[in-house]
Amino acid sequence: MTTRAATARATDNGGRPVPRRLLAAATRLFAERGYDRTSVQDIVEAAGVTKGALYHYFGSKDDLLHEVYGRVLRLQQERLDGFAGADAPVERRLRAAAADVVVTTLENLDDTKIFFRSMHHLGPEKCKQVRAERRRYHERFRALVEEGQRTGVFSSATPADLVVDYHFGSVHHLGSWYRPDGALAPQQVADHLADLLMRALRP
């Protein structure tokens, strides 16, 4: 089979797209071995594809690392935009957004843990892009806090930036303690942390 034919075959026999297989293999190997101890050859062997197929969909190993986190961040941004733009009181919109970022982080915990552990391996341009995407997310979240403070629904005693840092500090710490087989399900953790945030904002 030619390289062109191999790379053009976008799914395996089970109908799973090759990019998804590559991302799944990379995520598992990065989690088990670490990014720097995982080679391109390891990834393609685990995914059952050729190097040509990998380079057809991803230009490099750090493109895979970038996409591991990027797909989570895109999901979270899309969901936050939905909550923020909903026709509902600001306190309901903020609480929904605050809980959602916890749930989506926990449901993709390997992805987020891998990324924050290995982000320094990304090139300058990719790091800049990720920081810009994360900043957009945080700014949209902060805008909800500011809306509530401006309208008197939330206390303005604490600057909105610190409120956002408080919540996302908890989110970023999840990977250090949360266990899927532990006492709390993702939604329960999300409800607790969202409630803490809302109590901190009471006027």
MORA-V888535 format. One record per helix or strand of 3 or more residues. SS is the DSSP state (helix for helix, strand for strand). FROM is the first residue (numbers start at 0). LEN is the number of residues. If there is no record, write none. Layout:
ss;from;len
SS;FROM;LEN
SS;FROM;LEN
This chain:
ss;from;len
helix;2;6
helix;17;16
helix;39;8
helix;50;7
helix;60;24
helix;89;18
helix;108;13
helix;123;27
helix;159;13
helix;173;3
helix;185;15
